[in-house]
Amino acid sequence: MVRISVIIPSYNRATVVHQAIESVLAQSCRPNEVIVVDDGSSDGTLEVLNKYRNEIVIVRQTNQGASAARNAGLAIATGDWISFLDSDDIWYPNRIAILLRDIHATEAGVHVANSILEGPDSEIELFRLRGIKGPAEQAIMVDSGFEWASGLQLGSVGIRRDWLTRVGGFDSSMSIYEDVHLLYRLSVLGPWQFTAEIVARVRRIAGDKGALSRKAIANRDYSARMYAKIFEDLRAVSELNPSQRIAACRHLSGALLKLAYTKACAGNSTEAKQALFRSAREHPSFKGWIKIVPPLLLGRIGYEAILGVRRGFYRD
């Protein structure tokens, strides 16, 4: 019998964490354990958690960030598969049932379901946003999740615990993009499963200052450096095949180009040029050198011409 552990990290979410917990406890197939990690909250989160102390495992730690909180839950989890749920998000009642249905007798180590990205005034399906297509009520297997590792939501992802152990869990030095960093490392270990069925609502609560998307906007330099770190670390993964290694270098080159642009916008011309030339060197072809010519000649206008204007789905 497959055991499922659910880990919910929470920091100063006393007003909503109960909704996440209750959505897990209301599952048609209950998980074997629910671990909630209070990451040093000061707003009464612990008092809310204590109301569920007979149904959940509570871990209390000093504030160390979401990565460390998830790792703390992972350290005591006993499940064969791990599902993470952020404390401001909620699951549909079929989340665990769909996971159990699909992972039965499978070699896949990661299971990805669809979710709704919800903002104060708009919402969209994750798979539609990412261009992922698949049949409803049926999981499809792919050899690797490499192509899709960026832009997924942990709340609709299930991961084998032994795979998480192999990659060392989350990088606790990262306070943003830590989920993408993890998923890329998992993507090269073996097959993934995808199902188009919706299992979660990933919510952006109006006025939530702790949302990572807000932090990314507030500290663009750190955000750009962490995005580059994803691919710096990925290049060192031994399981990468030749095509994945080339792709990792290409992604790193692009991330460094964006970092250079961030530096240039902040007036750090020396650091911008350093990142720009490194971007060219990291690219797997001569195209990397061609791409840095407009920024060198035209400055910010050149950067914007090369990077283009991309409009994503923002829930703020």
Protein Blocks (a to p, Z undefined) as FASTA:
>chain_A
ZZdddddddehilkmmmmmmmmmmmpfbdcfbdcdddehiaehmmmmmmmmmmmcccddd
ddebjklmmmmmmmmpcbfbdcdddfkbccdfklmmmmmmmmgopabfbdcdddddddfk
bccdfklmnopacdehiacddfbfklmmgopafklcccdfklmmmnopaafkbcghklmm
mmmmmmmnpccdddfbdfbdcdddehiakbmklmmmmmmmlmmmmmmmmmmmmmmpmklc
fklmmmmmmmmmmmmmmmmmmmmmnopaklmmmmmmmmmmmpcbfklmmmmmmmmmnomm
lmmmmnopaddddfZZ
